[in-house]
């Protein structure tokens, strides 16, 4: 016991984090600004490849340097070990792990990496900063704790779409977008093939989503097509396949193996030692194991950069977040293997069903956590996917409004004339809305501030002004337009009437839905 008390306090000033990318610097500063504004619980949305773990550990390190206690919370065993290994790599070796029978258990250390399940059973240690990884998984144990703790709480997620997140987190930070990560080479572009799909007409649903059993039953009929079409389009690529149930995954695996392709199932039923053996083999660049098949065990936090193909065999009609998590497993860049893109073989219809919403997320992220919740509540009808559109500029498919390949966008007729050196009035027919684009932005920004709820964030008000400007002008506001710098001005009668019309239209649409 004497040795425990006499041991020197751990030092964290020797950490060796790689230099942050510009968007990571911006996101970290946005979190600091959120703290200054009084936001105790904040959520960071960052796509696959954006370095959520890196950012979360930097937040913990900043607290440790100030002599505070930090807690990094994970929701699965594989992520616990991954976070611990990465922390070691950054020089944060002085950390304990809170997980049943873990060799690194040491509650005396100011930095802990913890399993949410173990915290639920043992209780929470004292912490000044809590980082919750995969925070869209709303475990009651961490939600109840963060709502009552005085610690600063940072949630990390690529898909913060879960119901109620907007009530838990008072500030939402978009770290970057998938489009930006592809443009900078951090993610690879997708090549999408719409393959044979099961007929989901009349399939059983629960809560608006197809049941796993129904999806698996319909999917069984096309398992042979999955193997055949993969063999034609992606046989030279390391692949992840997502099925609807464990039985569905096992049948897919059986048919891959019968075709002479080494495949394995990785699910919640896979034993820990077998999981480790499968992952160790699959991560090898020259692995003989070419195909891993899963329901959801590989959908979150699983990162093998040289995966070059994802087969989506799990039909969904509501959960865009699940689809994005699945597709993201193949998007990481892998310069050492020469990977240039990721093939998505869509055997589910999901990429077409979610095309319009996914495009918006791809290019813009989320405007608010409430908007994410709505995306995962909306049912996409089968009629929405009958016509598969292609980009008129480059031929990429599917295409809804803004191409995920070349960026071509179908523009609504703009009320704003863009001519060098000229500022034009904004008119619709004979009605004048504003003297120019700046004047319109000042009006909608004023409206957003005046009509904000008491708990509205600056980001939410900006999102409201952004959408009003777009709906009135027909184009997005310039990126240089900010809420905080917009003057408060009188709102013209024409703009107020137009906003009233938009509000009525929105209310009617919501009622109809």
Secondary structure as the mmCIF struct_conf table of DSSP 4:
data_model
#
loop_
_struct_conf.conf_type_id
_struct_conf.id
_struct_conf.beg_label_comp_id
_struct_conf.beg_label_asym_id
_struct_conf.beg_label_seq_id
_struct_conf.end_label_comp_id
_struct_conf.end_label_asym_id
_struct_conf.end_label_seq_id
HELX_RH_AL_P HELX_RH_AL_P1 UNK A 2 UNK A 6
BEND BEND1 UNK A 7 UNK A 7
HELX_LH_PP_P HELX_LH_PP_P1 UNK A 8 UNK A 10
TURN_TY1_P TURN_TY1_P1 UNK A 13 UNK A 14
HELX_LH_PP_P HELX_LH_PP_P2 UNK A 17 UNK A 21
HELX_RH_AL_P HELX_RH_AL_P2 UNK A 22 UNK A 36
TURN_TY1_P TURN_TY1_P2 UNK A 37 UNK A 38
BEND BEND2 UNK A 40 UNK A 40
STRN STRN1 UNK A 41 UNK A 45
TURN_TY1_P TURN_TY1_P3 UNK A 48 UNK A 49
BEND BEND3 UNK A 50 UNK A 50
HELX_RH_AL_P HELX_RH_AL_P3 UNK A 52 UNK A 65
TURN_TY1_P TURN_TY1_P4 UNK A 66 UNK A 67
STRN STRN2 UNK A 70 UNK A 74
BEND BEND4 UNK A 75 UNK A 76
HELX_RH_AL_P HELX_RH_AL_P4 UNK A 77 UNK A 89
TURN_TY1_P TURN_TY1_P5 UNK A 90 UNK A 91
STRN STRN3 UNK A 96 UNK A 98
BEND BEND5 UNK A 99 UNK A 99
TURN_TY1_P TURN_TY1_P6 UNK A 100 UNK A 101
TURN_TY1_P TURN_TY1_P7 UNK A 103 UNK A 104
TURN_TY1_P TURN_TY1_P8 UNK A 107 UNK A 108
BEND BEND6 UNK A 109 UNK A 110
STRN STRN4 UNK A 111 UNK A 115
HELX_RH_AL_P HELX_RH_AL_P5 UNK A 116 UNK A 122
HELX_LH_PP_P HELX_LH_PP_P3 UNK A 124 UNK A 126
BEND BEND7 UNK A 128 UNK A 128
STRN STRN5 UNK A 129 UNK A 132
TURN_TY1_P TURN_TY1_P9 UNK A 133 UNK A 136
BEND BEND8 UNK A 137 UNK A 137
HELX_RH_AL_P HELX_RH_AL_P6 UNK A 140 UNK A 146
TURN_TY1_P TURN_TY1_P10 UNK A 147 UNK A 148
BEND BEND9 UNK A 151 UNK A 151
STRN STRN6 UNK A 152 UNK A 157
BEND BEND10 UNK A 158 UNK A 158
BEND BEND11 UNK A 162 UNK A 162
TURN_TY1_P TURN_TY1_P11 UNK A 163 UNK A 164
HELX_RH_AL_P HELX_RH_AL_P7 UNK A 165 UNK A 168
BEND BEND12 UNK A 170 UNK A 170
STRN STRN7 UNK A 171 UNK A 174
HELX_RH_AL_P HELX_RH_AL_P8 UNK A 178 UNK A 183
TURN_TY1_P TURN_TY1_P12 UNK A 184 UNK A 185
BEND BEND13 UNK A 186 UNK A 186
STRN STRN8 UNK A 187 UNK A 187
HELX_LH_PP_P HELX_LH_PP_P4 UNK A 188 UNK A 188
STRN STRN9 UNK A 189 UNK A 194
TURN_TY1_P TURN_TY1_P13 UNK A 201 UNK A 202
STRN STRN10 UNK A 205 UNK A 206
TURN_TY1_P TURN_TY1_P14 UNK A 207 UNK A 208
STRN STRN11 UNK A 209 UNK A 210
HELX_LH_PP_P HELX_LH_PP_P5 UNK A 211 UNK A 211
HELX_RH_AL_P HELX_RH_AL_P9 UNK A 212 UNK A 220
TURN_TY1_P TURN_TY1_P15 UNK A 221 UNK A 222
HELX_RH_AL_P HELX_RH_AL_P10 UNK A 223 UNK A 233
BEND BEND14 UNK A 234 UNK A 234
TURN_TY1_P TURN_TY1_P16 UNK A 235 UNK A 236
BEND BEND15 UNK A 237 UNK A 237
STRN STRN12 UNK A 238 UNK A 242
BEND BEND16 UNK A 244 UNK A 245
HELX_RH_AL_P HELX_RH_AL_P11 UNK A 246 UNK A 258
TURN_TY1_P TURN_TY1_P17 UNK A 259 UNK A 260
STRN STRN13 UNK A 263 UNK A 265
BEND BEND17 UNK A 267 UNK A 267
TURN_TY1_P TURN_TY1_P18 UNK A 268 UNK A 269
BEND BEND18 UNK A 270 UNK A 270
HELX_RH_AL_P HELX_RH_AL_P12 UNK A 272 UNK A 282
TURN_TY1_P TURN_TY1_P19 UNK A 283 UNK A 283
BEND BEND19 UNK A 284 UNK A 284
TURN_TY1_P TURN_TY1_P20 UNK A 285 UNK A 286
BEND BEND20 UNK A 288 UNK A 288
STRN STRN14 UNK A 291 UNK A 294
BEND BEND21 UNK A 295 UNK A 296
TURN_TY1_P TURN_TY1_P21 UNK A 297 UNK A 299
BEND BEND22 UNK A 300 UNK A 301
TURN_TY1_P TURN_TY1_P22 UNK A 305 UNK A 306
STRN STRN15 UNK A 307 UNK A 312
BEND BEND23 UNK A 317 UNK A 318
HELX_RH_AL_P HELX_RH_AL_P13 UNK A 320 UNK A 327
HELX_RH_3T_P HELX_RH_3T_P1 UNK A 328 UNK A 330
STRN STRN16 UNK A 332 UNK A 332
HELX_RH_3T_P HELX_RH_3T_P2 UNK A 335 UNK A 337
TURN_TY1_P TURN_TY1_P23 UNK A 338 UNK A 338
STRN STRN17 UNK A 341 UNK A 346
BEND BEND24 UNK A 347 UNK A 349
HELX_RH_AL_P HELX_RH_AL_P14 UNK A 350 UNK A 353
TURN_TY1_P TURN_TY1_P24 UNK A 354 UNK A 354
HELX_RH_AL_P HELX_RH_AL_P15 UNK A 355 UNK A 364
BEND BEND25 UNK A 367 UNK A 367
HELX_RH_AL_P HELX_RH_AL_P16 UNK A 369 UNK A 375
TURN_TY1_P TURN_TY1_P25 UNK A 376 UNK A 377
HELX_LH_PP_P HELX_LH_PP_P6 UNK A 378 UNK A 381
HELX_RH_3T_P HELX_RH_3T_P3 UNK A 382 UNK A 385
BEND BEND26 UNK A 386 UNK A 387
STRN STRN18 UNK A 390 UNK A 390
TURN_TY1_P TURN_TY1_P26 UNK A 392 UNK A 394
STRN STRN19 UNK A 397 UNK A 397
BEND BEND27 UNK A 398 UNK A 398
BEND BEND28 UNK A 400 UNK A 401
STRN STRN20 UNK A 402 UNK A 402
TURN_TY1_P TURN_TY1_P27 UNK A 404 UNK A 406
STRN STRN21 UNK A 409 UNK A 409
HELX_LH_PP_P HELX_LH_PP_P7 UNK A 410 UNK A 414
BEND BEND29 UNK A 415 UNK A 416
STRN STRN22 UNK A 419 UNK A 419
TURN_TY1_P TURN_TY1_P28 UNK A 420 UNK A 421
STRN STRN23 UNK A 422 UNK A 422
STRN STRN24 UNK A 426 UNK A 428
TURN_TY1_P TURN_TY1_P29 UNK A 429 UNK A 430
STRN STRN25 UNK A 431 UNK A 434
BEND BEND30 UNK A 435 UNK A 436
HELX_RH_AL_P HELX_RH_AL_P17 UNK A 437 UNK A 450
TURN_TY1_P TURN_TY1_P30 UNK A 451 UNK A 451
TURN_TY1_P TURN_TY1_P31 UNK A 454 UNK A 455
HELX_RH_AL_P HELX_RH_AL_P18 UNK A 458 UNK A 473
BEND BEND31 UNK A 474 UNK A 475
HELX_LH_PP_P HELX_LH_PP_P8 UNK A 476 UNK A 478
TURN_TY1_P TURN_TY1_P32 UNK A 479 UNK A 480
TURN_TY1_P TURN_TY1_P33 UNK A 483 UNK A 485
BEND BEND32 UNK A 486 UNK A 486
HELX_LH_PP_P HELX_LH_PP_P9 UNK A 487 UNK A 488
HELX_LH_PP_P HELX_LH_PP_P10 UNK A 490 UNK A 492
HELX_RH_AL_P HELX_RH_AL_P19 UNK A 493 UNK A 512
#
